[in-house]
Amino acid sequence: MPAPDSYDAVIVGGGHNGLVAAAYLARAGQSVLVLERLATTGGAAVSTRPFDGVDARLSRYSYLVSLLPHRIVSDLGLDFAVRKRTVSSYTPTVRGGRATGLLVGGERTRDSFAALTGSDREYEAWQRFYGMTRHVAERVFPTLTEPLPGREALRERIGDPGAWRTLFEEPIGVAVEKNFTDDLVRGVVLTDALIGTFADAHDPTLLQNRCFLYHVIGGSTGDWDVPVGGMGALTDALARSARAAGAQIRVRHEAIRIETDGTRAEVTVRSPDSEHVVAARKVLVNASPQALAALLGDEPPAPAEGAQLKVNMLLTRLPRLRDRSVDPRAAFAGTFHIAEGYGQLAEAYRDAAAGRLPAAPPSEIYCHSLTDPSILGPDLATRGYQTLTLFGLHTPARLFAADNAATRAELLAATLAELDAHLDEPVTDCLARDENGEPCIEAKTPLDLERDLRLPGGHIFHRDLAFPYATESTGRWGVETAHANVLLCGAGAVRGGGVSGVPGHNAAMAALGR
């Protein structure tokens, strides 16, 4: 039999991290092959037209950009840009029988805090608290593309014992309750600790702290920006960069087995018309730790479980708000929080932990097209159509096990009812229709994400996030495995999760011996 084709590096999975790794390695002169089982690259960071006959390209699974270092965009010469949102968040509520809310962002922030709480105390506490997180972000974010610092080295680099205690040692609920008194303000702060993470504010494992940290350090500012052209614009740019540097990308090619002796590996590949083997000095796996174990025949890690509902909508217009003091274009331009008061989040967690859907499902929404209308066809943009993307919290995969479709429908109805409670008209009255006359709305549970993207348990981070410092088991870059020439370059790596490219960069650096 002829010898298999051989490469310096074979990358399993053409998601954004795999493409980052491919581009770096190819630009370093390596021969690189990317294997992607789906018909297109991009993984969860894609733009698609989910509604039949409707010219709207939505970022279907991942939405905003914060953790992507400018260094990666610059190093790889990516034709990719982001735009700032004019509003950070809007959280509607009812006080004294009157519809009101908290608008964060721009000149109205202080007045909004005062109108909601009756004084400047919460605003001043907000400024101090996020001044602290900004200080941490400026020191931690640059380390994400460096070899992992030790715990003590990172603590010294931060140089603020109070900040270290708040974010790395005590449950984040302690700081939230110490710094803020208003339930709504507390809830807005806590949400960053719960995106894609099923945990209580006082979870002793500090899982919520790890999630919070990654949500406030991005770009050294904590800002979450809108990808121009949708998330697919990033992965398309990455694929172009990788190909331009000489990497080969093969779609509909699925890696089904990896065999390695630590210096040379063979990857068995299944394509539409054959099954064959390719050889490589190194293999980089842009898939979950569970998938990596299956490919190697190793013992699988502990099961992962996602806990979110993802909903995409296309509207003919933005709905009117009961809070008439805020323009819907401002409210939906940032993150629109629903049922996310501090007490509501705790109650939703208790419901889900007890095995039932939250009575008041918490979620948050944003409108991509307000900041970047380029994702809409010219006719839709002219007619004022808008997209809404909703991310629901505290809905672990276990809740859908008995009947995914029925539970999805029940949860979606309850979630939209919580939104409607703050609107002057039902959001469903604003939904566009596709060419078949069906409303333009789709919902994805953790089980749907597992089926569509092979996210274990629908976990958007592949597994629980880790603090960004070295431990005995992490290795130099946080991408190493038990096999010297097999590296993990997906979201399950240390400093993984989110659309960042960081695991791809770090796996490439490890492969190059840097």
CORJOHU-V945642 format. One record per run of one state. SS is the DSSP state (helix for helix, strand for strand, loop for the rest). FROM is the first residue (numbers start at 1). TO is the last residue. If there is no record, write none. Layout:
ss=<SS & SS>
from=<FROM & FROM>
to=<TO & TO>
This chain:
ss=<loop & strand & loop & strand & helix & loop & strand & loop & strand & loop & strand & loop & strand & loop & strand & loop & strand & loop & helix & loop & strand & loop & strand & loop & strand & loop & helix & loop & helix & loop & strand & helix & loop & helix & loop & helix & loop & helix & loop & helix & loop & helix & loop & strand & loop & helix & loop & strand & loop & strand & loop & strand & loop & strand & loop & helix & loop & strand & loop & strand & loop & helix & loop & strand & loop & helix & loop & strand & loop & helix & loop & helix & strand & loop & helix & loop & strand & loop & helix & loop & helix & loop & strand & loop & helix & strand & loop & strand & loop & strand & loop & strand & loop & helix & loop & helix & loop & strand & loop & strand & loop & strand & loop & helix & loop>
from=<1 & 5 & 13 & 15 & 16 & 28 & 32 & 37 & 42 & 43 & 47 & 49 & 56 & 57 & 58 & 60 & 64 & 66 & 70 & 76 & 82 & 84 & 89 & 96 & 98 & 105 & 106 & 118 & 121 & 146 & 150 & 151 & 159 & 161 & 170 & 172 & 180 & 183 & 192 & 207 & 217 & 218 & 221 & 225 & 228 & 231 & 245 & 248 & 252 & 253 & 261 & 265 & 272 & 274 & 286 & 289 & 297 & 309 & 316 & 321 & 322 & 328 & 332 & 335 & 339 & 342 & 354 & 363 & 367 & 368 & 372 & 373 & 376 & 377 & 378 & 383 & 386 & 393 & 397 & 401 & 404 & 421 & 423 & 424 & 427 & 431 & 432 & 433 & 434 & 439 & 440 & 441 & 445 & 446 & 454 & 456 & 459 & 470 & 471 & 480 & 481 & 486 & 489 & 502 & 512>
to=<4 & 12 & 14 & 15 & 27 & 31 & 36 & 41 & 42 & 46 & 48 & 55 & 56 & 57 & 59 & 63 & 65 & 69 & 75 & 81 & 83 & 88 & 95 & 97 & 104 & 105 & 117 & 120 & 145 & 149 & 150 & 158 & 160 & 169 & 171 & 179 & 182 & 191 & 206 & 216 & 217 & 220 & 224 & 227 & 230 & 244 & 247 & 251 & 252 & 260 & 264 & 271 & 273 & 285 & 288 & 296 & 308 & 315 & 320 & 321 & 327 & 331 & 334 & 338 & 341 & 353 & 362 & 366 & 367 & 371 & 372 & 375 & 376 & 377 & 382 & 385 & 392 & 396 & 400 & 403 & 420 & 422 & 423 & 426 & 430 & 431 & 432 & 433 & 438 & 439 & 440 & 444 & 445 & 453 & 455 & 458 & 469 & 470 & 479 & 480 & 485 & 488 & 501 & 511 & 514>
